[in-house]
Amino acid sequence: MAKLFDPESGFMTKVNKIVDLAILSCLWTVCSLTVVGFGPATMALYYTSVKAVRRDRGGVFKTFFAAIKKSWKPSLLAGLLFLVFAAALFAVDVPGLLLLLQGDESWNLTTGLISLVKLVIWGGLVIYTFPLISRFEVGVIKAVCVALTLSLRHFLTTLLYGLLLLTVVLLCVWKFEFLFILPGAFFWFWSFKMEPMLRQCMTEEEQMENSEKDQWYLE
């Protein structure tokens, strides 16, 4: 039993990571409640879930706010853009999809599929854009364009994780308590797919230059 609760044991390591993800989700929730903080918080959420939680390279609080300080401007603009897009989707498309599921004839299958595609595109742009901003010094337009390219190139992955993100959003809307664990857990899980894509976006020169500073993302 003593070995089970040893700080270095596999069990306690997993418990600590879950606690870190919960703290990270709380930080994201508090910052996102300001609305304008949604973008920087989401960018920092991804960055911290990889660097501090997966790689154990720094504390959650320090890494989270350091990421915001470094890339607050492009992530702020991206966040506002996606929030406007999301508001339009949830005002028009989500109610329509619910009507379609209820058998309402005012929404046909084609319209419903278009709405679903729009929701997946939104989710895809979110899960690609903020990791890109967290890693590279890029503007909003370039980040969104690269994110769109990646989402189309890896369409099946985008579809799967876009639907997963939509499920997370709906769960958080249904039960507010989910906000204190699911955001961090989702981006931690997504990072296992996203990190290899980010490495592919780097030239050999960039990898050599950055590896001298911090190799955590190349492991």
Disulfide bonds with the S-S distance in Angstrom:
none
